[in-house]
Amino acid sequence: MKKITSIFIILFSFLACSGSHTEKTSFSPEALKETLLTREGNQVTFESILKANEGKTTVIEIWASWCGDCIGAMPKLKELQAKHPDVNYVFISMDKSDGAWQNGIKTHKIKGAHYMANDQMKGKFAKAVDVDWIPRYIIIDKTGKIVLYRAIETDFDLIDKTITELK
């Protein structure tokens, strides 16, 4: 009986865990409606940012200038950009102020399209895209489908492999 109970517990744990990490293939309506700040001070919807990148493989990085892991991942990100120059890179900052965000872009020479969440890590946008760690990477294929929803700074091999497979 102990063996059967143990097997049941293991099987239940496996099924419970495997369901919670399902990769999303599209963004929720809530995420698409959220607005982000442009470098010029305008508000744009997340949906309009995605539409502007249609037809191109796109890597979205969610980051912040105060995030040590984000800054530590910059060299790997720049290697990725050099290896895949045909990919669009969109950066969404979780910084608390426009000045910190703009300074972070300049200091780290981050090339790509830049936006800032209006309500940082615990806000509506972060919740809508399930941000629980930064840096966070999302890869979208040329058709607008999410092909990698949850990657972090230790996943650069997976990110590179995913981009390469999309070519």
N, C-alpha and C positions, 0 to 999 in steps of 0.2 A: 504494500500500500504506500510506503514511503517513496518508492521509486516512481509510482504513478503520480503521486502528488508533486514530486520534484519535477518530473517531466512536464506536467501541466503548468506549473509555475514558470518554468523556463520558456515553454511555448507561448504562454500568455504574455510574458515580458517581451519576448521577441516581436510578437504581433503588435503589441502596444507601442513599442519603440519604432518599429518600421513604419507605422502609419503616420507618426508625427513628423517625419522628415521627408514627406512627399515633396518632390520638386514641383513648383508652380510653373505653368507654361504661359500664363497671362497675368496681368495686373488687375487688381480689383477695381471696380468702379470708383471706390473711395480714393484709392491711390491715384487714379487717372485725373480726378477732379482737384486734387491738392495743388496749391500754388507754391512756387518757389521763386526766390529773388534772383534776378539777373545781376551781372556785374555793373550794369548801368542803372540799377535801382528799380527796374520794372518787375511786375509780378507776371509769371507765365504758368500755365498749367503743366503738370507732369505729362499729360497726354500730348500737349503741343511739342514738348521736348522730344518725346518718342516719335511723333510724326515727322519732325525735322530730320530724324535719323533713319527713316524708312529707306529700305534698299541697301543699307550698309550694315555689316556686322558691327555691333556697338557694345563696348564695355562700359558699364556704369560703376564708378567707385564712389562709395559713401565714406566720407572721411571727415577729419577735423584737424585744424592746425595745432590743437593742444594734445592730440593723440600720439603718444610715443610709438605705438605699433604702426600707425599710418605713416609717420615720418620714416620709421625704420624700413618700411616696405617700398619707399620711393625709388631706390636704385633698381629693385626688381621690376617695378612698374615701368621705369624708363627703358629697361632692357626689353620688356614686352612691347612697348611702343616702337622701339627701333626694329624689332623683329617683325612686327605686324603694322607697318605704316599705313596700310589700306583700311585699317579698322578705325571707327570713330570712338573717341574717348570722352565720356561725360562724367564730370565730377560734381557730386552733391555734398556740400559741406554741412556739418552739424555744429559749426561754430556758433558762439553766442553773440558775436558782433560782426558787423560788416567790415570793420577795420582789421580785426584778427583774421578773418577769412581772406580778404584782399591781400594782406601782408603775407599770409601763408602761401598763396598762389605765387606771389612775386619771389619770396625767399627761396622756395623750393623749385622754382622754374617749371611749374606744372603746365604742360601743354594739353589743350583740349577745351571743351565747352564747360563753363563753370556756372553753378547755381548754388544757392544756399537755402536750406530748409528754414522756414519762418519760426519754427518752434522746437528746434533741436532734437536731441535723442529721445525724449519722452513724449514728443508731440504727435500730431495726427499723421504726418507723412511717414515718420519712422515706424509708427505702429502699422500703417497701411502696407508697408513693404517688409514688415517683420524684422526690423533692425534690432538686433540684440548684441551686436559686436561690430566695431569698426577697426580697421578698414573692412568693408564688405564689398564684394564684387558680384555683379549680375551681368550675364552675357545674353544679348538679344541677337537673333539671327536676322538675315536680310528681309524676312517676311514679317518681322515684328514679334516672333514667338520667343519666349524666354527659354533658353537652352541650358543655362546654369543659373540657378536662383540664389544659392547660398554658398559663397566661397569667401574665405578670409585670407589673411596675409601668408598663411602657411600652405595655401593651395595654388601657388603660381604654376607648378607643373600641370595641374589639372586645367587651369585657366588657359595656359599655352596650348595644351592638347586640344581643348574644346575649340579654340579659335582656329587652329590648324585644320581640324576636321570640318570646319564650316567653309573652307576655301574651295 
